[in-house]
Amino acid sequence: MCVLLTQPAPRIDPVASRLRQRGHEVACLPATRIESLLGALDVTVLEGHVRRAACVVFVSPSAIDVLLEPLAAAAVRWPASAEIAVVGPGSVEALAERGLDASVTTIHVPPHAPFDSAALLALPRFGHPVPSGADAPLLVVTGETGRGDWIDVLRERGFEVDVLVAYRSRALEPDTAVLDSLQGWLDERRPAASVFTSSDAAARLSEPLAALRDSAWLFGRPALTIHPRIAEVLTDNRWRDVRLIPPGESRLAGAIESLG
């Protein structure tokens, strides 16, 4: 199968590598690049943020990467006292890549789709008000942009919340060499699937893809995504065969291979 990936760089690279190992031809067209904002902080400061928290909430796999990379480089072990909360299975897999699973600490994750901030707020860990001062702080590791209303809900429920803005998303222009490769797929009518994990990528990349010759063929091929909001954006931007799949790399590989 020919697979178009649009996840942010650099996280897109290992996903592409593992799909190629499974025999797929992969084109990488990230809409954004994740850039860490933690480079100026001493690792002892980062470790202190973690150790003060009763629970660290990662908003995405990218948040996991940018916080855990410097800690791992300094051989800092995750404290068992710091629970972890994530939005979905993709982040659980990202934690496992870093050696963090249920054997290391408690991990809270919504049990079913849709995997979003509303599902996170509904977890038993966060779903009930707590008395003021009864809980050690939550540490939310997030990006420079994004919704913060769910953090306000946590504070309204009595949680003390510290926010660590750990990364920014820098918009990327579509790589012309990759677009040329995609044109080859279209010219040869090769079986293809496209993967979108953000509404931004779905909106921004649809225009340059539409500029390719015979792009209607690509827009008629399966577009795989992980959330109904992204599916709506894809449908609004010409994609005619939009399919919801569970988050996580293993689920992605299974969905691609089920297309046959």
MIDOSE-1310 file (N, C-alpha, C; in nm, 2 decimals, decimal comma, always signed):
residues 260
mcvl	+0,08/-0,12/+0,00/+0,00/+0,00/+0,00/+0,09/+0,12/+0,00; +0,05/+0,22/-0,08/+0,11/+0,36/-0,07/+0,04/+0,44/+0,04; +0,12/+0,50/+0,13/+0,06/+0,57/+0,24/+0,12/+0,71/+0,25; +0,02/+0,80/+0,25/+0,06/+0,94/+0,28/+0,04/+0,97/+0,42
ltqp	+0,15/+1,01/+0,49/+0,15/+1,05/+0,63/+0,16/+1,20/+0,64; +0,08/+1,26/+0,74/+0,09/+1,40/+0,76/+0,11/+1,44/+0,90; +0,15/+1,35/+0,99/+0,18/+1,38/+1,13/+0,29/+1,49/+1,14; +0,30/+1,56/+1,25/+0,40/+1,66/+1,27/+0,54/+1,59/+1,26
apri	+0,64/+1,67/+1,21/+0,78/+1,63/+1,22/+0,83/+1,67/+1,36; +0,92/+1,60/+1,42/+0,99/+1,48/+1,37/+0,92/+1,35/+1,40; +0,80/+1,35/+1,47/+0,74/+1,22/+1,51/+0,70/+1,14/+1,39; +0,68/+1,21/+1,28/+0,64/+1,13/+1,16/+0,74/+1,03/+1,11
dpva	+0,87/+1,06/+1,14/+0,98/+0,98/+1,08/+0,98/+0,84/+1,13; +0,98/+0,81/+1,26/+0,98/+0,67/+1,31/+0,85/+0,60/+1,27; +0,74/+0,67/+1,26/+0,61/+0,60/+1,21/+0,63/+0,56/+1,07; +0,69/+0,65/+0,98/+0,72/+0,61/+0,84/+0,81/+0,49/+0,83
srlr	+0,92/+0,50/+0,91/+1,02/+0,39/+0,91/+0,96/+0,25/+0,94; +0,87/+0,25/+1,04/+0,81/+0,12/+1,08/+0,71/+0,07/+0,98; +0,64/+0,16/+0,91/+0,55/+0,12/+0,81/+0,63/+0,07/+0,69; +0,74/+0,13/+0,66/+0,82/+0,08/+0,55/+0,88/-0,06/+0,58
qrgh	+0,91/-0,08/+0,70/+0,95/-0,21/+0,74/+0,85/-0,32/+0,72; +0,72/-0,28/+0,72/+0,61/-0,37/+0,70/+0,58/-0,38/+0,55; +0,66/-0,32/+0,47/+0,64/-0,33/+0,32/+0,57/-0,23/+0,25; +0,53/-0,12/+0,32/+0,45/-0,01/+0,26/+0,54/+0,09/+0,20
evac	+0,50/+0,16/+0,09/+0,57/+0,28/+0,04/+0,51/+0,40/+0,11; +0,59/+0,48/+0,17/+0,54/+0,59/+0,25/+0,59/+0,73/+0,20; +0,50/+0,82/+0,19/+0,54/+0,96/+0,16/+0,50/+1,05/+0,28; +0,60/+1,13/+0,33/+0,58/+1,21/+0,45/+0,56/+1,35/+0,40
lpat	+0,44/+1,41/+0,44/+0,41/+1,55/+0,41/+0,36/+1,62/+0,54; +0,45/+1,64/+0,63/+0,40/+1,70/+0,76/+0,36/+1,85/+0,74; +0,25/+1,89/+0,80/+0,21/+2,02/+0,79/+0,28/+2,11/+0,89; +0,33/+2,05/+1,00/+0,40/+2,13/+1,10/+0,52/+2,06/+1,15
ries	+0,61/+2,13/+1,22/+0,73/+2,08/+1,29/+0,72/+2,12/+1,43; +0,73/+2,02/+1,52/+0,73/+2,05/+1,67/+0,87/+2,09/+1,71; +0,87/+2,21/+1,78/+1,00/+2,26/+1,83/+0,99/+2,28/+1,98; +1,08/+2,22/+2,05/+1,08/+2,23/+2,20/+1,11/+2,37/+2,24
llga	+1,04/+2,41/+2,35/+1,06/+2,53/+2,42/+1,13/+2,52/+2,55; +1,18/+2,40/+2,57/+1,24/+2,36/+2,70/+1,39/+2,37/+2,70; +1,45/+2,41/+2,59/+1,60/+2,40/+2,58/+1,67/+2,49/+2,68; +1,61/+2,61/+2,72/+1,67/+2,70/+2,81/+1,66/+2,66/+2,96
ldvt	+1,58/+2,56/+2,98/+1,56/+2,51/+3,12/+1,66/+2,40/+3,16; +1,72/+2,42/+3,28/+1,81/+2,31/+3,33/+1,72/+2,19/+3,36; +1,78/+2,07/+3,34/+1,71/+1,95/+3,36/+1,66/+1,93/+3,50; +1,74/+1,99/+3,60/+1,69/+1,98/+3,73/+1,56/+2,06/+3,76
vleg	+1,54/+2,16/+3,68/+1,42/+2,24/+3,69/+1,30/+2,15/+3,64; +1,33/+2,09/+3,52/+1,22/+2,00/+3,47/+1,19/+1,88/+3,56; +1,30/+1,83/+3,62/+1,27/+1,72/+3,72/+1,19/+1,77/+3,83; +1,22/+1,89/+3,88/+1,15/+1,95/+3,99/+1,00/+1,96/+3,96
hvrr	+0,97/+2,01/+3,84/+0,83/+2,02/+3,79/+0,76/+1,88/+3,81; +0,82/+1,78/+3,76/+0,76/+1,64/+3,77/+0,75/+1,60/+3,91; +0,85/+1,61/+3,99/+0,84/+1,56/+4,13/+0,74/+1,63/+4,21; +0,71/+1,76/+4,18/+0,61/+1,83/+4,26/+0,47/+1,79/+4,22
aacv	+0,45/+1,72/+4,11/+0,32/+1,69/+4,06/+0,26/+1,56/+4,12; +0,14/+1,56/+4,15/+0,07/+1,44/+4,18/+0,04/+1,36/+4,05; +0,02/+1,44/+3,94/-0,01/+1,37/+3,81/+0,03/+1,47/+3,70; +0,10/+1,41/+3,60/+0,14/+1,49/+3,49/+0,05/+1,45/+3,37
vfvs	-0,01/+1,56/+3,31/-0,10/+1,54/+3,20/-0,04/+1,58/+3,07; -0,02/+1,48/+2,98/+0,04/+1,51/+2,85/-0,07/+1,53/+2,75; -0,07/+1,64/+2,68/-0,18/+1,66/+2,58/-0,16/+1,59/+2,45; -0,04/+1,54/+2,42/-0,01/+1,47/+2,29/+0,11/+1,39/+2,30
psai	+0,14/+1,30/+2,20/+0,27/+1,24/+2,20/+0,38/+1,33/+2,19; +0,36/+1,45/+2,12/+0,47/+1,55/+2,11/+0,51/+1,60/+2,24; +0,41/+1,63/+2,33/+0,44/+1,67/+2,47/+0,52/+1,57/+2,54; +0,49/+1,45/+2,52/+0,57/+1,34/+2,58/+0,72/+1,35/+2,54
dvll	+0,73/+1,36/+2,41/+0,87/+1,36/+2,35/+0,95/+1,48/+2,41; +0,90/+1,60/+2,40/+0,98/+1,71/+2,44/+1,01/+1,72/+2,59; +0,93/+1,66/+2,67/+0,96/+1,66/+2,82/+1,06/+1,54/+2,85; +1,03/+1,42/+2,79/+1,10/+1,31/+2,83/+1,24/+1,29/+2,77
epla	+1,26/+1,36/+2,65/+1,39/+1,35/+2,59/+1,50/+1,41/+2,68; +1,49/+1,53/+2,73/+1,60/+1,58/+2,81/+1,61/+1,50/+2,95; +1,50/+1,46/+3,00/+1,51/+1,38/+3,12/+1,58/+1,25/+3,10; +1,55/+1,18/+2,99/+1,62/+1,06/+2,96/+1,77/+1,08/+2,93
aaav	+1,80/+1,19/+2,86/+1,94/+1,22/+2,83/+2,02/+1,24/+2,96; +1,95/+1,29/+3,06/+2,02/+1,32/+3,19/+2,00/+1,20/+3,29; +1,95/+1,08/+3,23/+1,93/+0,96/+3,31/+1,84/+0,98/+3,43; +1,74/+1,07/+3,42/+1,65/+1,10/+3,53/+1,54/+1,00/+3,52
rwpa	+1,51/+0,92/+3,63/+1,41/+0,82/+3,63/+1,28/+0,89/+3,67; +1,17/+0,84/+3,61/+1,04/+0,89/+3,64/+1,00/+0,85/+3,78; +0,96/+0,95/+3,87/+0,92/+0,91/+4,00/+0,79/+0,84/+4,01; +0,78/+0,73/+4,08/+0,66/+0,65/+4,09/+0,54/+0,73/+4,15
saei	+0,58/+0,84/+4,23/+0,47/+0,92/+4,29/+0,40/+1,01/+4,19; +0,46/+1,03/+4,07/+0,39/+1,11/+3,97/+0,31/+1,03/+3,88; +0,18/+1,03/+3,90/+0,09/+0,96/+3,80/+0,10/+1,03/+3,67; +0,05/+0,96/+3,56/+0,04/+1,02/+3,43/-0,10/+1,01/+3,37
avvg	-0,14/+1,11/+3,30/-0,27/+1,11/+3,23/-0,24/+1,15/+3,09; -0,31/+1,08/+2,99/-0,30/+1,11/+2,85/-0,43/+1,10/+2,79; -0,44/+1,15/+2,67/-0,57/+1,16/+2,60/-0,61/+1,03/+2,53; -0,51/+0,96/+2,48/-0,55/+0,84/+2,41/-0,44/+0,74/+2,39
pgsv	-0,47/+0,63/+2,31/-0,38/+0,52/+2,30/-0,25/+0,56/+2,23; -0,25/+0,66/+2,14/-0,13/+0,70/+2,07/-0,03/+0,75/+2,17; -0,08/+0,82/+2,27/+0,01/+0,87/+2,38/+0,06/+0,76/+2,47; -0,03/+0,66/+2,49/+0,02/+0,54/+2,57/+0,13/+0,47/+2,50
eala	+0,12/+0,46/+2,37/+0,23/+0,40/+2,29/+0,36/+0,49/+2,30; +0,34/+0,62/+2,29/+0,46/+0,71/+2,30/+0,53/+0,69/+2,44; +0,45/+0,68/+2,55/+0,50/+0,65/+2,68/+0,58/+0,52/+2,68; +0,52/+0,42/+2,62/+0,59/+0,29/+2,62/+0,72/+0,29/+2,55
ergl	+0,73/+0,37/+2,44/+0,86/+0,39/+2,37/+0,96/+0,44/+2,46; +0,92/+0,52/+2,57/+1,01/+0,58/+2,66/+1,03/+0,50/+2,79; +0,97/+0,38/+2,79/+0,99/+0,29/+2,90/+0,89/+0,32/+3,02; +0,78/+0,39/+2,99/+0,69/+0,42/+3,09/+0,56/+0,35/+3,07
dasv	+0,52/+0,26/+3,16/+0,40/+0,19/+3,15/+0,34/+0,16/+3,29; +0,24/+0,08/+3,31/+0,18/+0,06/+3,43/+0,27/+0,00/+3,54; +0,38/-0,06/+3,50/+0,48/-0,11/+3,59/+0,56/+0,00/+3,66; +0,56/+0,12/+3,60/+0,64/+0,23/+3,65/+0,56/+0,32/+3,74
ttih	+0,44/+0,35/+3,69/+0,35/+0,44/+3,76/+0,21/+0,42/+3,71; +0,11/+0,49/+3,78/-0,03/+0,48/+3,73/-0,05/+0,57/+3,61; -0,11/+0,51/+3,51/-0,14/+0,59/+3,39/-0,29/+0,59/+3,37; -0,35/+0,71/+3,35/-0,49/+0,73/+3,33/-0,51/+0,77/+3,18
vpph	-0,60/+0,69/+3,12/-0,63/+0,72/+2,98/-0,78/+0,69/+2,96; -0,85/+0,77/+2,88/-0,99/+0,73/+2,85/-1,01/+0,59/+2,79; -1,11/+0,52/+2,83/-1,12/+0,38/+2,78/-1,18/+0,37/+2,64; -1,23/+0,47/+2,58/-1,29/+0,45/+2,45/-1,30/+0,59/+2,38
apfd	-1,32/+0,58/+2,25/-1,33/+0,70/+2,17/-1,46/+0,78/+2,20; -1,47/+0,91/+2,17/-1,36/+0,99/+2,12/-1,26/+1,03/+2,22; -1,13/+1,03/+2,18/-1,02/+1,05/+2,27/-0,99/+1,20/+2,26; -1,04/+1,28/+2,36/-1,02/+1,42/+2,36/-1,02/+1,48/+2,50
saal	-1,02/+1,61/+2,52/-1,01/+1,67/+2,65/-1,14/+1,64/+2,73; -1,26/+1,63/+2,66/-1,38/+1,60/+2,74/-1,37/+1,46/+2,80; -1,31/+1,36/+2,72/-1,29/+1,23/+2,77/-1,20/+1,23/+2,89; -1,09/+1,31/+2,88/-1,00/+1,32/+2,99/-1,06/+1,37/+3,12
lalp	-1,15/+1,47/+3,10/-1,22/+1,53/+3,22/-1,31/+1,43/+3,28; -1,36/+1,34/+3,20/-1,46/+1,24/+3,25/-1,39/+1,12/+3,33; -1,26/+1,11/+3,33/-1,19/+1,01/+3,40/-1,22/+1,02/+3,55; -1,23/+0,91/+3,62/-1,25/+0,92/+3,77/-1,14/+1,00/+3,84
rfgh	-1,02/+1,00/+3,78/-0,91/+1,08/+3,85/-0,95/+1,23/+3,85; -1,02/+1,28/+3,75/-1,05/+1,42/+3,74/-1,20/+1,46/+3,74; -1,29/+1,36/+3,75/-1,43/+1,38/+3,73/-1,50/+1,44/+3,85; -1,44/+1,45/+3,96/-1,51/+1,49/+4,08/-1,44/+1,61/+4,15
pvps	-1,51/+1,70/+4,20/-1,44/+1,82/+4,27/-1,36/+1,77/+4,39; -1,25/+1,84/+4,42/-1,17/+1,80/+4,53/-1,16/+1,92/+4,63; -1,15/+1,90/+4,76/-1,14/+2,01/+4,85/-1,01/+2,09/+4,82; -1,02/+2,22/+4,84/-0,91/+2,30/+4,82/-0,79/+2,26/+4,90
gada	-0,67/+2,24/+4,84/-0,55/+2,21/+4,90/-0,54/+2,06/+4,93; -0,64/+1,98/+4,89/-0,64/+1,84/+4,92/-0,55/+1,75/+4,83; -0,51/+1,81/+4,72/-0,43/+1,74/+4,62/-0,31/+1,81/+4,58; -0,20/+1,74/+4,56/-0,08/+1,80/+4,50/-0,11/+1,85/+4,36
pllv	-0,03/+1,94/+4,31/-0,06/+2,00/+4,18/-0,07/+1,90/+4,07; -0,15/+1,93/+3,97/-0,14/+1,86/+3,84/-0,04/+1,95/+3,75; +0,04/+1,88/+3,67/+0,12/+1,94/+3,58/+0,07/+1,91/+3,44; +0,03/+2,01/+3,37/-0,02/+1,99/+3,23/+0,09/+2,03/+3,13
vtge	+0,14/+1,94/+3,05/+0,25/+1,96/+2,96/+0,18/+1,98/+2,82; +0,19/+2,10/+2,77/+0,11/+2,14/+2,65/+0,19/+2,22/+2,55; +0,13/+2,25/+2,44/+0,19/+2,33/+2,33/+0,16/+2,48/+2,35; +0,22/+2,56/+2,27/+0,20/+2,70/+2,27/+0,06/+2,75/+2,23
tgrg	+0,00/+2,67/+2,15/-0,14/+2,70/+2,11/-0,23/+2,58/+2,14; -0,35/+2,61/+2,14/-0,45/+2,50/+2,17/-0,55/+2,54/+2,28; -0,66/+2,47/+2,29/-0,76/+2,51/+2,38/-0,72/+2,49/+2,52; -0,76/+2,58/+2,61/-0,73/+2,57/+2,75/-0,85/+2,57/+2,84
dwid	-0,97/+2,56/+2,78/-1,09/+2,57/+2,86/-1,10/+2,45/+2,95; -1,05/+2,33/+2,91/-1,06/+2,21/+2,99/-0,97/+2,23/+3,12; -0,86/+2,31/+3,10/-0,77/+2,33/+3,22/-0,85/+2,42/+3,32; -0,93/+2,51/+3,27/-1,01/+2,60/+3,36/-1,11/+2,51/+3,44
vlre	-1,17/+2,41/+3,37/-1,26/+2,31/+3,43/-1,19/+2,24/+3,55; -1,07/+2,20/+3,53/-1,00/+2,13/+3,64/-0,98/+2,22/+3,76; -0,95/+2,35/+3,73/-0,93/+2,44/+3,84/-1,06/+2,47/+3,91; -1,17/+2,47/+3,83/-1,30/+2,49/+3,89/-1,34/+2,37/+3,98
rgfe	-1,29/+2,26/+3,95/-1,31/+2,14/+4,03/-1,22/+2,13/+4,16; -1,14/+2,23/+4,18/-1,06/+2,24/+4,29/-0,91/+2,19/+4,28; -0,87/+2,15/+4,16/-0,74/+2,11/+4,14/-0,64/+2,23/+4,12; -0,53/+2,22/+4,18/-0,42/+2,31/+4,16/-0,35/+2,27/+4,03
vdvl	-0,34/+2,35/+3,93/-0,29/+2,31/+3,80/-0,17/+2,40/+3,77; -0,06/+2,34/+3,74/+0,06/+2,41/+3,68/+0,06/+2,38/+3,53; +0,09/+2,48/+3,45/+0,10/+2,45/+3,31/+0,24/+2,47/+3,26; +0,30/+2,37/+3,19/+0,43/+2,38/+3,13/+0,41/+2,39/+2,98
vayr	+0,43/+2,50/+2,92/+0,43/+2,52/+2,78/+0,56/+2,47/+2,72; +0,55/+2,35/+2,66/+0,68/+2,28/+2,63/+0,72/+2,28/+2,48; +0,63/+2,32/+2,39/+0,66/+2,32/+2,25/+0,58/+2,41/+2,17; +0,62/+2,44/+2,05/+0,54/+2,52/+1,95/+0,53/+2,44/+1,83
sral	+0,43/+2,46/+1,75/+0,41/+2,40/+1,62/+0,44/+2,50/+1,51; +0,55/+2,48/+1,43/+0,58/+2,57/+1,32/+0,53/+2,52/+1,19; +0,45/+2,60/+1,12/+0,39/+2,56/+0,99/+0,50/+2,53/+0,89; +0,49/+2,43/+0,81/+0,58/+2,39/+0,71/+0,51/+2,40/+0,57
epdt	+0,59/+2,45/+0,47/+0,54/+2,45/+0,33/+0,55/+2,30/+0,28; +0,46/+2,26/+0,20/+0,46/+2,12/+0,15/+0,59/+2,10/+0,07; +0,66/+1,99/+0,09/+0,78/+1,95/+0,02/+0,75/+1,92/-0,13; +0,81/+1,99/-0,22/+0,78/+1,97/-0,36/+0,82/+1,84/-0,41
avld	+0,93/+1,78/-0,35/+0,97/+1,65/-0,40/+0,87/+1,54/-0,36; +0,81/+1,56/-0,24/+0,71/+1,47/-0,19/+0,58/+1,48/-0,28; +0,55/+1,60/-0,32/+0,43/+1,62/-0,41/+0,46/+1,56/-0,54; +0,58/+1,56/-0,59/+0,62/+1,50/-0,71/+0,60/+1,35/-0,70
slqg	+0,64/+1,29/-0,59/+0,62/+1,15/-0,57/+0,47/+1,11/-0,57; +0,39/+1,20/-0,50/+0,24/+1,17/-0,50/+0,19/+1,18/-0,64; +0,24/+1,27/-0,72/+0,19/+1,28/-0,86/+0,22/+1,15/-0,93; +0,33/+1,09/-0,90/+0,36/+0,96/-0,96/+0,25/+0,86/-0,92
wlde	+0,21/+0,86/-0,80/+0,11/+0,76/-0,75/-0,02/+0,79/-0,83; -0,05/+0,91/-0,85/-0,18/+0,95/-0,92/-0,17/+0,90/-1,07; -0,05/+0,93/-1,13/-0,04/+0,90/-1,27/-0,05/+0,75/-1,29; -0,01/+0,67/-1,20/-0,01/+0,52/-1,21/-0,13/+0,46/-1,14
rrpa	-0,22/+0,54/-1,08/-0,34/+0,49/-1,01/-0,30/+0,38/-0,91; -0,20/+0,41/-0,83/-0,15/+0,31/-0,73/-0,24/+0,32/-0,61; -0,27/+0,20/-0,55/-0,35/+0,20/-0,43/-0,29/+0,28/-0,32; -0,37/+0,37/-0,26/-0,31/+0,47/-0,16/-0,41/+0,49/-0,05
asvf	-0,35/+0,53/+0,06/-0,43/+0,58/+0,18/-0,36/+0,70/+0,23; -0,44/+0,79/+0,29/-0,38/+0,91/+0,35/-0,42/+0,91/+0,50; -0,33/+0,96/+0,58/-0,35/+0,96/+0,72/-0,34/+1,10/+0,78; -0,44/+1,14/+0,85/-0,45/+1,28/+0,91/-0,48/+1,27/+1,06
tssd	-0,39/+1,33/+1,14/-0,41/+1,33/+1,29/-0,44/+1,46/+1,35; -0,46/+1,56/+1,26/-0,50/+1,70/+1,31/-0,59/+1,77/+1,21; -0,68/+1,85/+1,26/-0,76/+1,93/+1,17/-0,68/+2,03/+1,09; -0,57/+2,08/+1,15/-0,48/+2,18/+1,08/-0,42/+2,11/+0,96
aaar	-0,37/+1,99/+0,97/-0,31/+1,93/+0,86/-0,42/+1,90/+0,75; -0,53/+1,85/+0,80/-0,64/+1,82/+0,70/-0,68/+1,95/+0,62; -0,68/+2,06/+0,68/-0,72/+2,19/+0,61/-0,61/+2,24/+0,53; -0,49/+2,25/+0,58/-0,38/+2,31/+0,51/-0,32/+2,23/+0,39
lsep	-0,33/+2,10/+0,40/-0,27/+2,02/+0,30/-0,36/+1,98/+0,19; -0,49/+2,00/+0,21/-0,59/+1,96/+0,10/-0,57/+2,05/-0,02; -0,53/+2,18/+0,00/-0,52/+2,27/-0,12/-0,40/+2,23/-0,21; -0,28/+2,21/-0,15/-0,17/+2,17/-0,24/-0,19/+2,03/-0,30
laal	-0,26/+1,94/-0,23/-0,29/+1,81/-0,29/-0,39/+1,83/-0,41; -0,49/+1,92/-0,39/-0,59/+1,94/-0,49/-0,53/+2,00/-0,62; -0,41/+2,06/-0,61/-0,34/+2,12/-0,73/-0,27/+2,01/-0,81; -0,26/+1,89/-0,76/-0,20/+1,78/-0,84/-0,29/+1,74/-0,96
rdsa	-0,23/+1,69/-1,07/-0,31/+1,64/-1,18/-0,40/+1,52/-1,13; -0,52/+1,51/-1,17/-0,61/+1,40/-1,14/-0,62/+1,38/-0,99; -0,62/+1,49/-0,91/-0,62/+1,48/-0,76/-0,75/+1,42/-0,72; -0,86/+1,42/-0,80/-0,99/+1,36/-0,76/-0,97/+1,22/-0,73
wlfg	-0,88/+1,15/-0,79/-0,85/+1,01/-0,76/-0,80/+0,99/-0,62; -0,71/+1,07/-0,58/-0,66/+1,07/-0,44/-0,77/+1,10/-0,34; -0,85/+1,20/-0,37/-0,95/+1,24/-0,28/-1,06/+1,13/-0,27; -1,06/+1,04/-0,36/-1,16/+0,93/-0,35/-1,11/+0,81/-0,28
rpal	-0,97/+0,81/-0,25/-0,91/+0,70/-0,18/-0,93/+0,72/-0,03; -0,92/+0,61/+0,05/-0,94/+0,62/+0,19/-0,85/+0,73/+0,26; -0,92/+0,81/+0,34/-0,85/+0,91/+0,43/-0,88/+0,86/+0,57; -0,77/+0,82/+0,64/-0,79/+0,77/+0,78/-0,76/+0,88/+0,88
tihp	-0,84/+0,88/+0,98/-0,83/+0,98/+1,09/-0,88/+0,93/+1,22; -0,84/+1,00/+1,33/-0,87/+0,95/+1,46/-0,98/+1,02/+1,54; -1,04/+1,13/+1,48/-1,14/+1,20/+1,56/-1,24/+1,26/+1,46; -1,37/+1,26/+1,51/-1,48/+1,31/+1,43/-1,46/+1,45/+1,38
riae	-1,39/+1,54/+1,46/-1,37/+1,68/+1,42/-1,28/+1,68/+1,29; -1,18/+1,60/+1,30/-1,09/+1,59/+1,18/-1,16/+1,54/+1,06; -1,24/+1,44/+1,08/-1,32/+1,38/+0,97/-1,41/+1,48/+0,91; -1,47/+1,57/+0,99/-1,55/+1,68/+0,93/-1,47/+1,77/+0,84
vltd	-1,35/+1,81/+0,89/-1,27/+1,90/+0,81/-1,23/+1,83/+0,68; -1,20/+1,70/+0,68/-1,16/+1,63/+0,56/-1,28/+1,63/+0,46; -1,40/+1,60/+0,51/-1,52/+1,60/+0,43/-1,54/+1,73/+0,36; -1,52/+1,84/+0,44/-1,54/+1,98/+0,39/-1,43/+2,01/+0,29
nrwr	-1,32/+1,94/+0,28/-1,21/+1,97/+0,19/-1,19/+1,86/+0,09; -1,30/+1,81/+0,03/-1,30/+1,73/-0,09/-1,29/+1,58/-0,06; -1,24/+1,53/+0,05/-1,22/+1,39/+0,07/-1,35/+1,32/+0,08; -1,36/+1,21/+0,00/-1,49/+1,14/-0,02/-1,50/+1,01/+0,06
dvrl	-1,39/+0,96/+0,10/-1,39/+0,83/+0,17/-1,32/+0,84/+0,30; -1,38/+0,91/+0,40/-1,31/+0,93/+0,53/-1,35/+0,83/+0,63; -1,25/+0,77/+0,69/-1,27/+0,66/+0,78/-1,21/+0,69/+0,92; -1,29/+0,67/+1,02/-1,24/+0,68/+1,16/-1,17/+0,56/+1,20
ippg	-1,05/+0,57/+1,26/-0,98/+0,46/+1,32/-0,94/+0,49/+1,46; -0,91/+0,39/+1,54/-0,86/+0,42/+1,68/-0,72/+0,48/+1,67; -0,68/+0,57/+1,77/-0,55/+0,62/+1,77/-0,45/+0,51/+1,80; -0,32/+0,54/+1,77/-0,21/+0,44/+1,80/-0,15/+0,39/+1,67
esrl	-0,02/+0,37/+1,68/+0,05/+0,32/+1,56/+0,01/+0,18/+1,52; -0,01/+0,09/+1,62/-0,05/-0,04/+1,58/-0,19/-0,05/+1,52; -0,28/+0,04/+1,57/-0,41/+0,04/+1,50/-0,40/+0,10/+1,36; -0,31/+0,20/+1,34/-0,29/+0,26/+1,21/-0,25/+0,15/+1,11
agai	-0,14/+0,07/+1,15/-0,09/-0,03/+1,06/-0,20/-0,13/+1,03; -0,28/-0,17/+1,13/-0,39/-0,27/+1,10/-0,49/-0,21/+1,01; -0,52/-0,08/+1,02/-0,62/-0,02/+0,93/-0,57/-0,01/+0,79; -0,44/+0,02/+0,78/-0,39/+0,03/+0,64/-0,39/-0,10/+0,57
eslg	-0,35/-0,21/+0,65/-0,34/-0,34/+0,59/-0,48/-0,40/+0,57; -0,58/-0,36/+0,64/-0,71/-0,41/+0,61/-0,77/-0,36/+0,48; -0,71/-0,25/+0,43/-0,75/-0,19/+0,30/-0,72/-0,28/+0,18; -0,61/-0,36/+0,20/-0,56/-0,46/+0,11/-0,54/-0,40/-0,03
